[in-house]
Amino acid sequence: MTEATKSIGENRLMIDVEKKRSGFGRGIGKVFAFTLGGIGIFTSALLFLTIIGILPAIGLFFMSLGIIYLALGKQQVKCPHCAKKQPVLQTAENFTCAKCQQLTVINWK
């Protein structure tokens, strides 16, 4: 992962980050996780319609959302202000560092 930093404002920096490519196995895992999460959300919606199934439906819904969140493509990016590494979605245009609270713009390559 190569990063180049450019200043675009008083406290804002722009970094160029090379996107990490995922392999075939990772793609199959994403499809499986999205399918499993979608089935879980659909099942929780059906369970929510019954009075007895409301409590299990709430748990299943949040567990399915967690599975879908884990399947999203994330990459470790180092903050140019404080050098803390944190996971960032590969579709994100910017991120705010959890440590120094500085906004950084990302230019994906």
C-alpha positions in Angstrom: 0.0 0.0 0.0 1.6 3.2 -1.1 0.4 6.5 0.1 1.2 10.0 -1.1 0.1 13.1 0.9 -1.0 16.5 -0.5 -2.3 19.5 1.5 -5.7 20.8 0.4 -6.6 23.1 3.2 -5.6 24.4 6.6 -6.0 21.1 8.5 -7.1 18.9 5.7 -4.8 16.5 3.8 -5.5 14.4 0.7 -3.8 11.0 0.5 -3.4 8.7 -2.5 -4.1 5.1 -1.5 -3.7 2.0 -3.7 -6.7 -0.2 -3.5 -6.0 -3.7 -2.2 -7.4 -6.3 -4.7 -9.4 -9.2 -3.3 -8.9 -12.7 -4.6 -11.5 -15.2 -5.9 -11.9 -16.8 -2.4 -12.6 -13.5 -0.8 -15.3 -12.8 -3.5 -17.0 -16.1 -2.8 -17.0 -15.3 0.9 -18.6 -11.9 0.3 -21.4 -13.5 -1.8 -21.9 -16.1 0.9 -22.0 -13.5 3.7 -24.4 -11.2 1.8 -26.7 -14.1 1.0 -26.7 -15.4 4.6 -27.3 -11.8 5.9 -30.2 -11.3 3.4 -31.8 -14.6 4.4 -31.4 -13.7 8.0 -33.1 -10.3 7.6 -35.9 -11.8 5.6 -36.4 -14.5 8.3 -36.4 -11.9 11.0 -39.1 -9.9 9.2 -41.3 -13.0 9.1 -40.6 -13.8 12.7 -41.5 -10.2 13.7 -45.0 -10.7 12.3 -45.7 -13.2 15.1 -46.1 -12.3 18.7 -43.9 -15.1 19.9 -41.1 -14.5 17.4 -40.5 -10.8 18.1 -37.6 -11.2 20.5 -35.7 -13.8 18.4 -36.4 -11.6 15.3 -34.6 -8.6 16.9 -31.5 -10.7 17.7 -31.5 -12.3 14.3 -31.9 -8.9 12.5 -28.9 -7.4 14.3 -26.8 -10.5 13.8 -27.6 -10.5 10.1 -26.7 -6.8 9.8 -23.3 -7.6 11.5 -22.6 -10.4 8.9 -23.4 -8.0 6.1 -21.1 -5.3 7.6 -18.2 -7.7 7.9 -18.6 -8.6 4.2 -18.1 -5.0 3.1 -14.6 -4.3 1.6 -12.4 -2.5 4.2 -8.8 -1.6 4.1 -6.3 -0.4 6.7 -5.3 3.3 6.0 -2.8 5.3 8.0 -3.8 8.7 9.2 -1.3 11.3 7.8 -1.7 13.5 10.9 -1.0 11.0 13.7 0.0 7.8 11.9 -2.8 5.7 13.4 -4.0 2.8 11.2 -7.7 2.3 11.0 -10.1 0.4 8.8 -11.8 2.4 6.0 -14.4 1.2 3.5 -13.0 1.1 0.0 -15.9 3.1 -1.3 -15.3 6.0 1.2 -14.2 9.4 -0.1 -12.9 10.6 3.2 -12.5 9.6 6.9 -12.2 11.2 10.2 -9.4 9.8 12.4 -10.6 8.3 15.7 -7.5 9.5 17.5 -6.8 13.1 16.3 -10.3 13.9 14.9 -8.8 15.3 11.7 -10.6 14.9 8.3 -8.6 13.2 5.6 -9.7 13.0 1.9 -8.8 9.7 0.1 -8.0 9.4 -3.5 -8.3 5.7 -4.4 -6.1 4.3 -7.2 
